[in-house]
Amino acid sequence: MKKADKKTRDALLRGLKGLKEMQEDMEAKRARGIWKDIKPGSTLIEALSILKKDEVDSIRKAYEFQGMSSLKKAEMALEVSMLVPHSFEKMLHRLDQERYDLLKRIIQSDGFLILDHDFSTKKLTTLMTRCLVFGSSHNGQKALVVPQELQECFRKLDGPALHKIINRNTEWIMLTNGLHYYYGVMSSKARIETIERLVSDPLDIREYSSVIHESMDYYKRISFSSAYGYKDTRVMYEEKLEKRNQADYYPFTKKQLMEAGKENHFDATPEMIEFLAFIDYFYDMEDERLIEIAKKVITMINQEHSLEYVLDYLQSFLEIPSKEVFEQLTDRLINVWNNTRIWVLKGYTPIEIRLKAENKQPVNVMNQAAPSKVNVMNQAAPSKEEDLNSKKTGRNDACPCGSGKKYNHCCGRN
């Protein structure tokens, strides 16, 4: 390993850490500003009057109200308060089960639900922009608020017809998120055909697009792609995925995709569980931290970082006590790597591709040819031996085991 390469990776890791801290600071600032002094029983105009002009304008844009951008805040708030109730049904028809359940729960609490736990600032911002739910910090209590007029609208529209739409939207959103979790990007034609097959019903493309667009801001799972329409938010270079092999997408079941479409999902393969158990044994971490590591490792594998890069990430917060532990950690990481469903392989794992190539079986249900063995080996994680041999450690360099000693005073001793 060249020192320049190590310096570049270290600088990148430090940059990512700094970016995370900056994002956390911005998130904290937004969190403080989103909770307003909105009283129980407030009307829509009373809630809007407390907002800043740019917040009211965001609601106007979400509802596509025209001819108001030049108005003063009070004038815009009044116009929006009169128009939103007439367009509220259209907004309700874009919700899924989570947002519908939240809205109904608040309304069942007379429009003022006192919180006993933290609520996502990003989600609340999205709900407020759609004029669905407002955040209140009244008399020292944080609460979620639905203004009186919108409570009345909801009660009139709530029923079997709305429930059917909510169920449909929930399937659309979870299947779309699940597909992009496994494939990164997917052609619009293939995505639509897959969803229509799984739900056994033709898609209304305009309705589908509206529902997915609304879910993007709320869940932050997918974003717009100029080439594909949508992409997983973890995809950094979609042009790389455009060049992937011509094999068909791995044929996931509806159940698998619905599971992958859930928020905070990660593939808990036996290899990943063993990897996390190994880390937990040595470092006694909280479950949330272990899940964070798992998700980060899966993301780095899909983003085609090297094995050495992933190990550098792990060593940035894990103190490796010995060479033996480092080797065991590397072995388990390689097992995770070769059993991870990878975007560039269209949802297949390197092991599946290798076995199909060795057995001369088709890679997919469409009977297309499997990639060559050369390509298969390029997709698999490098071996532990290759990784260790790439680390040309000098006698006076820090020992790679993480002990803090010089190499010749630690693992490099004769």
C-alpha positions as CSV (number, residue, x, y, z in Angstrom):
1,M,0.0,0.0,0.0
2,K,1.4,3.3,-1.0
3,K,1.7,6.0,1.7
4,A,-0.1,8.5,-0.7
5,D,-3.0,6.1,-1.0
6,K,-3.2,5.8,2.8
7,K,-3.1,9.6,3.2
8,T,-5.8,10.0,0.7
9,R,-8.1,7.5,2.4
10,D,-7.4,9.0,5.8
11,A,-8.2,12.5,4.5
12,L,-11.4,11.2,3.0
13,L,-12.5,9.5,6.2
14,R,-11.7,12.7,8.2
15,G,-13.7,14.7,5.7
16,L,-16.7,12.4,6.0
17,K,-16.5,12.7,9.7
18,G,-16.4,16.5,9.5
19,L,-19.3,16.5,7.1
20,K,-21.4,14.3,9.4
21,E,-20.7,16.7,12.3
22,M,-21.6,19.7,10.2
23,Q,-24.9,17.9,9.1
24,E,-25.7,17.2,12.8
25,D,-25.1,20.9,13.7
26,M,-27.5,22.0,10.9
27,E,-30.0,19.3,11.9
28,A,-29.9,20.6,15.5
29,K,-30.5,24.2,14.3
30,R,-33.4,23.2,12.1
31,A,-34.9,21.2,15.0
32,R,-34.9,24.3,17.2
33,G,-36.6,26.4,14.6
34,I,-39.4,24.0,13.6
35,W,-41.3,23.9,16.9
36,K,-43.6,26.9,17.1
37,D,-45.9,28.2,19.8
38,I,-49.1,26.8,18.2
39,K,-51.9,26.4,20.8
40,P,-54.4,23.5,21.0
41,G,-57.5,24.1,18.9
42,S,-55.7,26.5,16.5
43,T,-57.2,27.2,13.1
44,L,-55.1,26.9,9.9
45,I,-54.6,30.7,9.6
46,E,-53.5,30.9,13.2
47,A,-50.9,28.1,12.5
48,L,-49.7,29.7,9.2
49,S,-49.4,33.2,10.8
50,I,-46.7,31.9,13.2
51,L,-44.6,30.5,10.3
52,K,-41.9,32.4,8.4
53,K,-42.7,33.6,4.9
54,D,-40.4,31.0,3.3
55,E,-42.2,28.2,5.2
56,V,-45.6,29.4,4.0
57,D,-44.2,29.7,0.5
58,S,-43.0,26.1,0.7
59,I,-46.6,25.0,1.4
60,R,-47.9,27.1,-1.5
61,K,-45.4,25.4,-3.8
62,A,-46.3,21.9,-2.5
63,Y,-49.9,22.5,-3.4
64,E,-48.9,24.3,-6.7
65,F,-50.8,27.4,-5.9
66,Q,-50.0,30.1,-8.5
67,G,-49.8,33.9,-8.4
68,M,-48.8,34.4,-4.8
69,S,-45.0,34.7,-4.8
70,S,-45.1,38.5,-4.7
71,L,-47.5,38.7,-1.7
72,K,-46.5,39.6,1.8
73,K,-46.4,36.9,4.4
74,A,-49.8,37.7,6.0
75,E,-51.5,38.0,2.6
76,M,-50.0,34.7,1.4
77,A,-50.9,32.9,4.6
78,L,-54.5,34.0,4.2
79,E,-54.7,32.8,0.6
80,V,-53.1,29.5,1.5
81,S,-55.4,29.0,4.5
82,M,-58.5,29.4,2.2
83,L,-57.2,27.1,-0.6
84,V,-55.6,24.2,1.3
85,P,-58.9,22.7,2.6
86,H,-60.1,22.4,-1.0
87,S,-57.0,20.6,-2.1
88,F,-56.5,18.5,1.0
89,E,-58.1,15.4,-0.5
90,K,-55.4,15.3,-3.3
91,M,-52.7,15.4,-0.6
92,L,-54.3,12.7,1.5
93,H,-54.4,10.4,-1.6
94,R,-50.6,10.5,-1.7
95,L,-50.0,9.2,1.8
96,D,-49.0,5.8,2.9
97,Q,-49.8,3.9,6.1
98,E,-47.3,5.5,8.3
99,R,-48.3,9.1,7.6
100,Y,-52.0,8.2,7.6
101,D,-51.7,6.5,11.0
102,L,-49.9,9.5,12.4
103,L,-52.5,11.9,11.1
104,K,-55.4,9.9,12.4
105,R,-53.7,9.5,15.8
106,I,-53.3,13.3,16.1
107,I,-56.9,13.9,15.1
108,Q,-58.1,11.3,17.6
109,S,-56.3,13.5,20.2
110,D,-58.4,16.5,19.2
111,G,-55.6,17.7,16.9
112,F,-53.0,18.2,19.6
113,L,-50.8,15.1,20.3
114,I,-48.3,15.6,23.1
115,L,-45.0,13.8,22.4
116,D,-43.2,11.6,24.9
117,H,-40.4,10.8,22.5
118,D,-38.2,12.5,19.9
119,F,-39.7,13.1,16.4
120,S,-37.7,13.3,13.2
121,T,-37.1,16.9,12.2
122,K,-36.8,16.0,8.6
123,K,-40.1,14.1,8.6
124,L,-41.9,17.0,10.5
125,T,-40.5,19.5,8.0
126,T,-42.0,17.4,5.1
127,L,-45.3,17.1,6.9
128,M,-45.4,20.8,7.6
129,T,-44.6,21.7,4.0
130,R,-47.6,19.6,3.0
131,C,-49.7,21.4,5.6
132,L,-50.5,18.1,7.2
133,V,-48.9,18.4,10.6
134,F,-47.3,21.3,12.5
135,G,-44.8,21.1,15.4
136,S,-45.8,22.9,18.6
137,S,-43.7,23.8,21.6
138,H,-46.5,25.2,23.9
139,N,-46.1,25.6,27.6
140,G,-42.9,23.6,27.5
141,Q,-44.5,20.6,25.8
142,K,-43.7,19.4,22.3
143,A,-46.7,18.3,20.4
144,L,-47.9,17.6,16.8
145,V,-50.8,19.7,15.7
146,V,-53.5,19.4,12.9
147,P,-55.5,22.6,12.5
148,Q,-59.3,22.5,13.0
149,E,-60.3,22.8,9.3
150,L,-58.0,20.0,8.3
151,Q,-59.3,17.7,11.0
152,E,-62.8,18.2,9.6
153,C,-61.6,17.5,6.1
154,F,-59.9,14.3,7.2
155,R,-63.0,13.0,9.1
156,K,-65.2,13.5,6.0
157,L,-62.8,11.7,3.7
158,D,-61.7,8.9,6.0
159,G,-63.3,5.6,5.1
160,P,-62.9,2.4,2.9
161,A,-62.1,4.3,-0.3
162,L,-59.3,6.2,1.3
163,H,-58.0,3.1,3.1
164,K,-57.8,1.3,-0.2
165,I,-55.7,4.1,-1.7
166,I,-53.4,4.2,1.4
167,N,-52.8,0.4,1.1
168,R,-52.0,0.8,-2.6
169,N,-49.6,3.7,-2.0
170,T,-47.9,1.8,0.8
171,E,-47.1,-1.1,-1.5
172,W,-45.9,1.2,-4.3
173,I,-43.6,3.0,-1.9
174,M,-42.1,0.0,-0.2
175,L,-41.6,-2.0,-3.4
176,T,-40.0,1.0,-5.1
177,N,-37.7,1.6,-2.1
178,G,-36.9,-2.1,-1.9
179,L,-36.0,-2.4,-5.6
180,H,-33.6,0.5,-5.3
181,Y,-32.1,-0.8,-2.1
182,Y,-31.0,-3.9,-4.0
183,Y,-30.3,-2.5,-7.5
184,G,-29.2,1.1,-6.8
185,V,-30.8,2.2,-10.0
186,M,-33.3,0.5,-12.3
187,S,-34.7,1.4,-15.7
188,S,-38.2,3.0,-15.5
189,K,-39.5,0.3,-17.8
190,A,-38.2,-2.5,-15.7
191,R,-39.3,-0.9,-12.5
192,I,-42.9,-0.4,-13.7
193,E,-43.1,-3.9,-15.2
194,T,-41.8,-5.4,-11.9
195,I,-44.3,-3.5,-9.7
196,E,-47.2,-4.2,-12.0
197,R,-46.3,-8.0,-11.9
198,L,-46.0,-8.0,-8.1
199,V,-49.2,-6.1,-7.4
200,S,-51.1,-7.8,-10.3
201,D,-52.5,-4.4,-11.4
202,P,-51.5,-1.9,-14.1
203,L,-50.0,1.3,-12.7
204,D,-51.5,4.7,-13.2
205,I,-48.1,6.3,-14.0
206,R,-49.2,9.8,-13.1
207,E,-50.6,8.7,-9.7
208,Y,-47.6,6.5,-9.0
209,S,-45.2,9.3,-9.7
210,S,-47.1,11.7,-7.4
211,V,-47.1,9.2,-4.6
212,I,-43.4,8.3,-5.0
213,H,-42.4,12.0,-5.3
214,E,-44.2,12.8,-1.9
215,S,-42.5,9.8,-0.2
216,M,-39.0,10.8,-1.4
217,D,-38.9,13.9,0.9
218,Y,-40.4,12.0,3.8
219,Y,-38.3,8.8,3.8
220,K,-35.1,10.0,2.1
221,R,-34.6,6.5,0.6
222,I,-34.5,7.5,-3.1
223,S,-33.9,10.6,-5.1
224,F,-34.2,11.8,-8.7
225,S,-31.9,10.4,-11.3
226,S,-31.5,12.0,-14.7
227,A,-30.9,8.7,-16.4
228,Y,-33.3,6.4,-14.5
229,G,-36.0,8.6,-12.9
230,Y,-35.1,7.4,-9.4
231,K,-32.0,6.1,-7.6
232,D,-31.1,5.0,-4.1
233,T,-29.8,7.9,-2.2
234,R,-26.6,6.0,-1.4
235,V,-25.7,5.8,-5.1
236,M,-22.8,8.2,-5.8
237,Y,-21.9,7.4,-9.5
238,E,-24.9,6.1,-11.4
239,E,-22.9,6.1,-14.6
240,K,-20.9,3.2,-13.3
241,L,-24.1,1.2,-12.9
242,E,-25.1,2.0,-16.5
243,K,-22.1,-0.1,-17.6
244,R,-22.9,-3.2,-15.5
245,N,-23.5,-6.6,-17.2
246,Q,-26.5,-7.3,-19.3
247,A,-27.9,-10.0,-17.0
248,D,-31.4,-9.6,-15.8
249,Y,-32.2,-8.3,-12.3
250,Y,-32.2,-10.8,-9.5
251,P,-35.8,-12.0,-9.2
252,F,-36.7,-10.9,-5.6
253,T,-40.0,-12.0,-4.2
254,K,-42.6,-9.4,-3.2
255,K,-42.0,-10.3,0.4
256,Q,-38.3,-9.6,0.1
257,L,-38.8,-6.3,-1.6
258,M,-41.5,-5.2,0.9
259,E,-39.0,-6.0,3.7
260,A,-36.2,-4.2,2.1
261,G,-38.5,-1.2,1.6
262,K,-38.9,-0.7,5.3
263,E,-37.1,2.2,6.9
264,N,-33.7,1.4,8.4
265,H,-33.6,-2.0,6.7
266,F,-30.3,-3.8,6.2
267,D,-29.7,-7.4,5.0
268,A,-29.0,-9.4,8.2
269,T,-27.4,-12.3,6.4
270,P,-25.8,-15.1,8.5
271,E,-22.4,-13.7,7.5
272,M,-23.3,-10.2,8.6
273,I,-24.7,-11.5,11.9
274,E,-21.4,-13.4,12.5
275,F,-19.4,-10.3,11.6
276,L,-21.4,-8.1,14.0
277,A,-21.3,-10.7,16.8
278,F,-17.5,-10.8,16.4
279,I,-17.3,-7.0,16.8
280,D,-19.7,-7.0,19.7
281,Y,-17.6,-9.8,21.5
282,F,-14.5,-7.6,21.5
283,Y,-16.0,-4.1,21.8
284,D,-19.4,-4.6,23.6
285,M,-21.4,-2.2,21.4
286,E,-25.0,-1.1,21.6
287,D,-27.3,-2.6,19.0
288,E,-27.9,0.7,17.3
289,R,-24.2,1.2,16.8
290,L,-23.8,-2.3,15.3
291,I,-26.7,-1.7,12.9
292,E,-25.0,1.6,11.9
293,I,-21.8,-0.3,11.1
294,A,-23.6,-3.0,9.2
295,K,-25.4,-0.4,7.0
296,K,-22.2,1.6,6.4
297,V,-20.3,-1.6,5.4
298,I,-23.0,-2.6,3.0
299,T,-23.1,0.9,1.5
300,M,-19.3,1.0,1.0
301,I,-19.3,-2.5,-0.7
302,N,-22.1,-1.3,-3.1
303,Q,-20.2,1.9,-3.8
304,E,-17.3,-0.3,-4.9
305,H,-14.8,0.8,-2.3
306,S,-11.8,-1.5,-1.8
307,L,-11.5,-4.0,1.0
308,E,-8.6,-2.0,2.4
309,Y,-10.8,1.1,2.5
310,V,-13.5,-0.7,4.5
311,L,-10.9,-2.0,6.9
312,D,-9.5,1.6,7.3
313,Y,-13.1,2.7,8.2
314,L,-13.4,0.0,10.8
315,Q,-10.0,0.7,12.3
316,S,-10.9,4.4,12.5
317,F,-13.0,3.6,15.6
318,L,-11.9,0.0,16.5
319,E,-8.6,-0.6,18.4
320,I,-7.4,-3.9,17.0
321,P,-5.6,-5.7,19.8
322,S,-3.5,-8.1,17.8
323,K,-2.6,-9.4,14.3
324,E,-4.8,-12.5,14.9
325,V,-7.8,-10.3,15.6
326,F,-7.2,-8.3,12.5
327,E,-7.0,-11.4,10.4
328,Q,-10.2,-12.8,12.0
329,L,-12.0,-9.5,11.4
330,T,-10.8,-9.5,7.8
331,D,-12.0,-13.1,7.2
332,R,-15.4,-12.2,8.4
333,L,-15.6,-9.0,6.4
334,I,-14.7,-11.0,3.2
335,N,-17.5,-13.4,4.0
336,V,-19.9,-10.5,4.4
337,W,-18.6,-9.0,1.1
338,N,-19.1,-12.2,-1.0
339,N,-22.6,-12.7,0.4
340,T,-23.8,-9.1,0.0
341,R,-26.3,-8.3,-2.8
342,I,-24.5,-5.8,-4.9
343,W,-25.9,-3.0,-7.2
344,V,-23.3,-3.7,-10.0
345,L,-24.4,-7.3,-10.0
346,K,-28.1,-6.3,-10.2
347,G,-28.9,-7.8,-6.8
348,Y,-26.9,-11.0,-7.0
349,T,-24.1,-11.8,-4.6
350,P,-20.6,-12.5,-5.8
351,I,-21.0,-16.1,-4.5
352,E,-24.1,-16.6,-6.6
353,I,-22.5,-15.2,-9.7
354,R,-19.4,-17.4,-9.2
355,L,-21.4,-20.6,-8.6
356,K,-23.5,-19.9,-11.7
357,A,-20.4,-19.3,-13.8
358,E,-18.6,-22.4,-12.5
359,N,-21.7,-24.5,-13.1
360,K,-22.3,-22.9,-16.5
361,Q,-25.8,-22.0,-15.5
362,P,-27.8,-19.0,-16.7
363,V,-27.5,-16.0,-14.4
364,N,-31.2,-15.1,-14.6
365,V,-34.6,-16.3,-15.3
366,M,-34.4,-14.8,-18.8
367,N,-31.7,-17.3,-19.7
368,Q,-29.1,-14.7,-20.5
369,A,-25.4,-15.8,-20.3
370,A,-23.5,-15.4,-17.1
371,P,-20.6,-13.0,-16.8
372,S,-17.2,-14.6,-17.5
373,K,-15.1,-16.0,-14.6
374,V,-12.8,-13.0,-15.0
375,N,-15.6,-10.6,-14.3
376,V,-16.8,-12.7,-11.5
377,M,-13.5,-12.7,-9.7
378,N,-13.3,-8.9,-10.2
379,Q,-16.6,-8.5,-8.4
380,A,-15.6,-10.7,-5.4
381,A,-13.8,-9.2,-2.4
382,P,-10.0,-9.7,-2.5
383,S,-8.7,-12.4,-0.3
384,K,-7.3,-11.8,3.2
385,E,-3.8,-12.8,2.0
386,E,-4.0,-10.3,-0.9
387,D,-5.0,-7.6,1.6
388,L,-2.3,-8.4,4.1
389,N,0.4,-8.7,1.5
390,S,-0.5,-5.3,0.1
391,K,0.4,-3.7,3.4
392,K,4.2,-3.1,3.1
393,T,4.8,-2.0,6.7
394,G,8.2,-0.4,7.5
395,R,10.1,-1.5,10.6
396,N,9.5,1.9,12.2
397,D,6.0,2.4,11.0
398,A,3.0,2.1,13.4
399,C,2.0,-1.6,13.7
400,P,-1.1,-2.3,11.6
401,C,-2.6,-4.3,14.4
402,G,-3.5,-1.1,16.2
403,S,-1.4,-1.6,19.3
404,G,0.2,1.9,18.9
405,K,3.7,0.3,19.0
406,K,6.2,0.4,16.2
407,Y,6.0,-2.6,13.8
408,N,9.5,-4.0,14.8
409,H,8.5,-3.8,18.5
410,C,5.2,-5.6,17.9
411,C,4.0,-8.0,15.2
412,G,7.3,-7.5,13.2
413,R,9.5,-9.0,15.8
414,N,11.5,-12.0,14.6
